[in-house]
Amino acid sequence: MISIVIPTFNEAQSLRLLIGELNTVAIEEALDFEFIFVDDGSSDGTWDIIAQLAAEDHRIRGIRFRKNFGKAAALDAGFGAARGEFVVTLDADLQDDPREIPRFLEKMGQGLDVVSGWKKIRHDPWDKVIPSRIFNWLTRFTTGTKLHDINCGLKCYRTEVFKEVHLYGGMHRFVPVLAAARGFRIDEIVISHRPRRYGKTKYGSKRILKGLLDLITVLFLTGYGHRPQHLLGGIGLVSFLLGGLGMICLAIQWGISRLFVEIPVFHISQTALLYYALGGLLVGGQLLSLGLIAEMLAAEASRGSVNYSISERIDFSREAEDSTPARLPAANEESDKV
């Protein structure tokens, strides 16, 4: 079985068309699919469409969040519900072409654990494409992961990956990077990308800053997540040595001036700007260090816990076990009225 995990947020107009395309691929390629829709707090009737589709097709299952928790939480919930040997993720906006799925599975047959899509030719506005390309280059440069499109929503994974890679915050972008850091084999294929038919993109300019901060977190977690002292202690040691060297130079200068001749001293106290610059460096360094430590603690604390709240589930595939199809509440939540 192949699990298709589809995070959705206000994509009611696209869902029936998407399921139609996925069914066509399943029939033509004789593939056994299950579909897991995760409604991330939609307000446009997306959940009603998912419920209707699930009633028509027992392969379709649904998870509904109480509010918008973000794509990482939606994917995490979908991965937790997946029962297939492989998990394919794609966006619900119809820009990802389901006909690419057989190519992903063929590539996975080469012994890979993660295959990521590469939208080499994109049909998005320039203000989305250019920042994305810069971000992808920066990710390749800093992590050494040779993927050209880390943000592509169309990816394929072995289920074993999610037993070791935990999602939270904005980490969904970096699953291949995190998987590679654990020794999983990753690669990419060039895929077709289609223009958006309905609605508007859910990602604005704010994601650039968030993505850069998440990249710093990933670099820290993959390189020093279990040995932070190697990084923070190393920086502290260098700072201590430089400070000690400065004190020695001042002591020598003071001794020479006392024994022989008065040497003019450059008074840095006359330059207030230098104080501001030094203060900014010190405060910035402290905040970055504290931020990295906090991210490490958050990553460890989030293991084994969920950072979202589910209000309803739909699973008509249980008909064989129970003659009455039911919407099931989350395991850790009280059942809501349906």
DOTI-688985 format. One record per residue (C-alpha): residue in one letter; x, z, y. Coordinates in steps of 0.5 Angstrom, whole numbers, padded with zeros to 4 digits, always signed. Layout:
% residues N
aXZY ...
***
This chain:
% residues 338
m+0000+0000+0000 i+0002-0001+0007 s+0000+0003+0013 i-0002+0000+0019 v-0002+0005+0025 i-0005+0003+0031 p-0005+0008+0037 t-0010+0006+0042 f-0012+0008+0049 n-0018+0005+0053 e-0017-0002+0048 a-0025-0002+0046 q-0025-0010+0048 s-0019-0011+0043 l-0020-0008+0037 r-0025-0012+0033 l-0021-0018+0035 l-0015-0014+0032 i-0018-0012+0026 g-0020-0020+0025 e-0013-0022+0025 l-0010-0016+0021 n-0015-0018+0015 t-0013-0025+0016 v-0006-0023+0014 a-0008-0019+0009 i-0012-0024+0005 e-0007-0030+0006 e-0001-0026+0004 a-0005-0022-0001 l-0003-0015+0002 d-0006-0008+0001 f-0007-0005+0008 e-0010+0001+0010 f-0011+0002+0018 i-0010+0008+0022 f-0013+0008+0029 v-0011+0014+0033 d-0015+0015+0039 d-0011+0018+0045 g-0017+0021+0049 s-0020+0014+0051 s-0026+0014+0056 d-0028+0007+0055 g-0032+0007+0048 t-0026+0006+0044 w-0028+0011+0039 d-0035+0009+0038 i-0032+0002+0036 i-0027+0005+0031 a-0033+0009+0028 q-0037+0002+0027 l-0031-0001+0024 a-0029+0005+0019 a-0037+0004+0017 e-0036-0003+0015 d-0029-0003+0012 h-0027+0003+0008 r-0020+0002+0009 i-0020+0004+0016 r-0019+0011+0018 g-0019+0014+0025 i-0016+0020+0029 r-0019+0022+0035 f-0015+0027+0040 r-0019+0031+0045 k-0015+0028+0051 n-0009+0024+0052 f-0003+0027+0049 g+0001+0020+0049 k+0004+0015+0045 a+0009+0020+0041 a+0003+0024+0039 a-0001+0019+0037 l+0004+0016+0033 d+0006+0023+0030 a-0001+0024+0028 g-0002+0017+0025 f+0005+0018+0021 g+0002+0024+0018 a-0004+0021+0015 a-0001+0015+0013 r-0001+0014+0005 g+0003+0007+0004 e+0010+0006+0002 f+0011+0002+0009 v+0009+0004+0015 v+0008-0002+0021 t+0006+0000+0028 l+0003-0004+0033 d+0000-0004+0040 a-0008-0005+0040 d-0007-0010+0046 l-0007-0016+0042 q+0000-0018+0045 d+0003-0016+0038 d+0002-0022+0033 p+0000-0019+0026 r+0002-0025+0023 e+0009-0023+0024 i+0008-0017+0019 p+0010-0021+0013 r+0017-0022+0016 f+0018-0015+0017 l+0016-0013+0010 e+0021-0019+0007 k+0027-0016+0012 m+0025-0009+0009 g+0026-0012+0002 q+0034-0013+0004 g+0034-0005+0003 l+0033-0003+0010 d+0029+0003+0013 v+0027+0001+0020 v+0026-0006+0022 s+0024-0007+0030 g+0021-0013+0033 w+0025-0016+0039 k+0021-0019+0044 k+0026-0025+0046 i+0021-0028+0050 r+0016-0024+0054 h+0009-0025+0057 d+0009-0019+0062 p+0010-0018+0069 w+0017-0018+0072 d+0017-0011+0075 k+0016-0009+0067 v+0021-0014+0064 i+0027-0013+0068 p+0027-0005+0068 s+0026-0006+0061 r+0032-0010+0060 i+0036-0006+0064 f+0034+0000+0060 n+0035-0003+0053 w+0042-0005+0055 l+0043+0002+0057 t+0041+0005+0051 r+0045+0000+0047 f+0051+0001+0051 t+0050+0009+0050 t+0048+0010+0043 g+0051+0004+0040 t+0045+0002+0037 k+0045-0006+0037 l+0037-0007+0038 h+0035-0011+0044 d+0028-0009+0045 i+0028-0001+0043 n+0021-0001+0047 c+0018-0006+0042 g+0011-0003+0039 l+0012-0007+0033 k+0016-0004+0028 c+0016-0003+0020 y+0019+0004+0017 r+0020+0007+0010 t+0016+0013+0010 e+0022+0017+0008 v+0024+0016+0015 f+0019+0021+0018 k+0021+0026+0013 e+0027+0027+0017 v+0025+0024+0024 h+0020+0028+0028 l+0017+0026+0034 y+0015+0029+0041 g+0015+0028+0048 g+0017+0021+0049 m+0022+0020+0043 h+0017+0015+0040 r+0022+0010+0044 f+0028+0012+0040 v+0026+0013+0033 p+0031+0007+0031 v+0036+0011+0034 l+0034+0018+0031 a+0034+0014+0024 a+0041+0011+0025 a+0044+0018+0027 r+0041+0021+0020 g+0044+0015+0016 f+0038+0010+0016 r+0039+0003+0016 i+0036-0001+0021 d+0036-0008+0024 e+0031-0013+0028 i+0028-0019+0028 v+0026-0024+0034 i+0018-0024+0034 s+0013-0028+0038 h+0010-0024+0044 r+0003-0026+0047 p+0000-0025+0054 r-0005-0019+0055 r-0012-0021+0054 y-0016-0015+0056 g-0015-0009+0061 k-0008-0007+0064 t-0002-0004+0062 k-0001+0003+0061 y+0006+0004+0063 g+0008+0004+0070 s+0014+0005+0074 k+0014+0012+0072 r+0016+0011+0065 i+0023+0008+0067 l+0025+0015+0070 k+0022+0019+0064 g+0026+0014+0059 l+0032+0015+0062 l+0031+0023+0062 d+0029+0022+0054 l+0035+0017+0053 i+0040+0023+0056 t+0036+0028+0051 v+0037+0023+0045 l+0045+0022+0046 f+0045+0030+0047 l+0041+0031+0040 t+0044+0026+0036 g+0051+0028+0038 y+0051+0035+0040 g+0044+0038+0037 h+0047+0042+0032 r+0054+0044+0036 p+0052+0044+0043 q+0058+0048+0045 h+0063+0042+0043 l+0060+0039+0049 l+0058+0045+0054 g+0064+0049+0052 g+0069+0043+0053 i+0066+0042+0060 g+0067+0049+0062 l+0074+0049+0059 v+0076+0043+0063 s+0072+0047+0069 f+0076+0053+0068 l+0083+0050+0067 l+0082+0046+0074 g+0080+0052+0077 g+0086+0056+0075 l+0090+0050+0077 g+0088+0051+0084 m+0089+0058+0084 i+0096+0057+0082 c+0097+0052+0087 l+0094+0057+0093 a+0099+0062+0090 i+0105+0058+0090 q+0103+0056+0097 w+0102+0063+0100 g+0109+0065+0097 i+0113+0060+0100 s+0110+0061+0107 r+0111+0068+0106 l+0118+0067+0104 f+0121+0061+0108 v+0117+0058+0113 e+0109+0058+0115 i+0106+0051+0112 p+0100+0048+0115 v+0094+0049+0111 f+0088+0044+0111 h+0082+0049+0113 i+0076+0046+0108 s+0072+0051+0111 q+0072+0046+0117 t+0068+0041+0113 a+0061+0044+0112 l+0059+0037+0108 l+0064+0039+0103 y+0060+0045+0102 y+0054+0042+0101 a+0057+0037+0096 l+0060+0042+0092 g+0054+0046+0092 g+0050+0040+0090 l+0055+0038+0084 l+0055+0046+0082 v+0047+0046+0082 g+0046+0039+0079 g+0051+0041+0073 q+0048+0047+0072 l+0041+0044+0072 l+0043+0039+0067 s+0046+0044+0062 l+0040+0048+0062 g+0036+0042+0061 l+0040+0040+0055 i+0039+0047+0052 a+0032+0047+0053 e+0031+0040+0050 m+0035+0042+0044 l+0031+0049+0044 a+0024+0045+0044 a+0026+0040+0039 e+0028+0045+0034 a+0021+0049+0036 s+0017+0043+0035 r+0019+0042+0028 g+0013+0044+0023 s+0008+0044+0029 v+0004+0039+0032 n+0003+0038+0040 y-0004+0035+0040 s-0011+0037+0038 i-0015+0033+0034 s-0023+0033+0035 e-0025+0028+0030 r-0023+0024+0024 i-0026+0019+0020 d-0025+0017+0013 f-0030+0013+0009 s-0024+0012+0004 r-0026+0018+0001 e-0033+0015-0002 a-0030+0015-0009 e-0029+0023-0009 d-0035+0024-0005 s-0042+0020-0005 t-0043+0022+0003 p-0038+0019+0008 a-0036+0024+0013 r-0032+0025+0019 l-0027+0031+0017 p-0024+0036+0022 a-0017+0037+0023 a-0014+0042+0018 n-0013+0047+0024 e-0019+0046+0028 e-0026+0048+0028 s-0031+0042+0026 d-0034+0039+0032 k-0041+0036+0032 v-0042+0029+0030 
***
